[in-house]
């Protein structure tokens, strides 16, 4: 039997893992869990991938909390999921995404040099007397695309 303080601690841990606060009070006897982290076999190969469903597991908060610590949740993994494995995957995807090349054009005349950079998202052209000032102007323009 779980005491009040242990129940409140479980409620807090479940909330920190992304569960609804009412989960402890309204849990189902059986549930399905989805992998948010792949499972590996002894050889190091993936035995069960991300999104694999495990049906008919106990739904009590103690069991679900233990499984949440190893990457099993009752909701599908995805872009909106806030678990640590989905966030790490999203960060890794952003870091690995190749940056678009910015078209750089340097115009020189006898009086001054002008650097022009084209925005990769629209037809805007940022210009400046140096590469630094043109880049700064392009960064300021980038807020339009957010």
C-alpha positions as CSV (number, residue, x, y, z in Angstrom):
1,X,0.0,0.0,0.0
2,X,1.4,3.4,-1.0
3,X,1.2,6.2,1.6
4,X,0.2,9.8,0.9
5,X,3.8,11.1,0.7
6,X,4.8,8.3,-1.6
7,X,1.8,8.9,-3.8
8,X,2.5,12.7,-4.0
9,X,6.1,11.9,-4.9
10,X,4.9,9.6,-7.7
11,X,2.5,12.3,-8.9
12,X,5.4,14.8,-9.0
13,X,7.6,12.4,-10.9
14,X,4.9,11.5,-13.4
15,X,4.2,15.2,-14.0
16,X,7.9,15.8,-14.6
17,X,7.9,12.9,-17.1
18,X,5.0,14.5,-19.0
19,X,2.0,12.7,-17.5
20,X,-1.3,14.4,-16.5
21,X,-1.5,15.1,-12.8
22,X,-4.8,13.2,-12.6
23,X,-3.1,10.0,-13.9
24,X,-2.7,8.5,-10.4
25,X,-6.3,9.1,-9.6
26,X,-7.8,7.8,-12.8
27,X,-5.3,5.1,-14.1
28,X,-6.5,2.2,-16.2
29,X,-5.9,-1.4,-15.1
30,X,-4.2,-2.2,-18.5
31,X,-2.5,0.1,-21.0
32,X,-0.3,0.2,-24.0
33,X,3.2,1.7,-23.9
34,X,5.2,3.0,-26.8
35,X,9.0,3.0,-27.1
36,X,10.6,6.5,-27.2
37,X,14.0,4.9,-27.0
38,X,15.1,1.9,-29.1
39,X,15.7,-1.5,-27.4
40,X,19.0,-3.3,-28.1
41,X,19.9,-7.0,-28.0
42,X,23.2,-8.4,-26.7
43,X,25.0,-8.0,-30.0
44,X,24.1,-4.3,-29.9
45,X,21.5,-4.4,-32.7
46,X,18.2,-2.7,-32.4
47,X,15.6,-5.3,-31.4
48,X,12.6,-3.0,-31.0
49,X,12.6,0.4,-32.6
50,X,11.1,3.7,-31.6
51,X,7.3,3.7,-31.8
52,X,7.0,0.0,-31.1
53,X,3.9,-0.7,-29.0
54,X,3.8,-3.0,-26.0
55,X,0.1,-3.9,-25.3
56,X,-1.6,-5.1,-22.1
57,X,0.9,-3.9,-19.5
58,X,-0.2,-2.8,-16.0
59,X,-1.5,0.7,-15.9
60,X,-0.8,1.5,-12.2
61,X,1.3,4.6,-11.7
62,X,4.2,2.8,-10.0
63,X,4.7,0.5,-12.9
64,X,4.2,3.2,-15.6
65,X,6.7,5.5,-13.7
66,X,9.3,2.8,-13.7
67,X,8.8,2.2,-17.5
68,X,8.9,6.0,-18.2
69,X,12.4,6.1,-16.7
70,X,13.5,3.7,-19.5
71,X,11.7,5.4,-22.3
72,X,8.2,3.7,-22.4
73,X,5.2,6.0,-22.4
74,X,1.4,5.6,-23.1
75,X,1.6,8.1,-26.0
76,X,3.3,7.9,-29.4
77,X,6.7,9.5,-29.8
78,X,6.9,12.6,-32.1
79,X,7.7,16.2,-32.5
80,X,5.3,17.3,-29.8
81,X,6.6,14.9,-27.2
82,X,8.6,16.4,-24.4
83,X,10.4,13.3,-23.1
84,X,14.2,13.5,-23.0
85,X,14.6,10.9,-25.8
86,X,12.4,12.8,-28.3
87,X,14.0,16.1,-27.4
88,X,17.5,14.6,-27.9
89,X,16.4,13.2,-31.3
90,X,15.0,16.6,-32.3
91,X,18.2,18.4,-31.3
92,X,20.3,15.9,-33.1
93,X,18.2,16.3,-36.3
94,X,18.7,20.1,-36.1
95,X,22.5,19.8,-35.6
96,X,22.8,17.3,-38.5
97,X,20.6,19.4,-40.9
98,X,22.9,21.0,-43.5
99,X,22.9,24.7,-43.5
100,X,21.7,26.3,-46.7
101,X,24.4,28.1,-48.6
102,X,24.0,31.8,-48.7
103,X,24.8,33.4,-52.0
104,X,27.5,35.9,-51.4
105,X,28.4,38.6,-53.9
106,X,31.2,41.1,-53.4
107,X,31.1,44.3,-55.5
108,X,34.2,46.4,-55.6
109,X,34.6,49.9,-56.9
110,X,37.3,52.4,-56.6
111,X,35.6,54.2,-53.7
112,X,34.3,51.3,-51.5
113,X,33.5,47.6,-51.3
114,X,29.9,46.4,-50.9
115,X,29.1,42.9,-49.8
116,X,25.6,41.5,-50.7
117,X,24.1,38.4,-49.2
118,X,20.9,36.8,-50.5
119,X,18.3,35.4,-48.1
120,X,17.9,31.7,-48.7
121,X,14.1,31.9,-47.9
122,X,13.1,34.9,-50.0
123,X,14.4,37.5,-52.4
124,X,15.8,39.9,-49.8
125,X,19.4,41.0,-50.3
126,X,21.3,42.2,-47.3
127,X,24.2,44.6,-48.1
128,X,27.0,46.1,-46.1
129,X,30.5,47.5,-46.4
130,X,31.9,44.3,-45.0
131,X,30.9,40.6,-44.6
132,X,30.2,41.2,-40.9
133,X,27.8,44.0,-41.5
134,X,26.0,42.2,-44.3
135,X,25.7,39.1,-42.2
136,X,24.3,41.2,-39.3
137,X,21.7,42.7,-41.6
138,X,20.7,39.2,-42.9
139,X,20.3,37.9,-39.3
140,X,18.1,40.8,-38.5
141,X,16.0,40.0,-41.5
142,X,15.7,36.3,-40.5
143,X,13.3,37.2,-37.7
144,X,10.7,37.9,-40.4
145,X,10.7,34.2,-41.3
146,X,9.9,32.9,-37.7
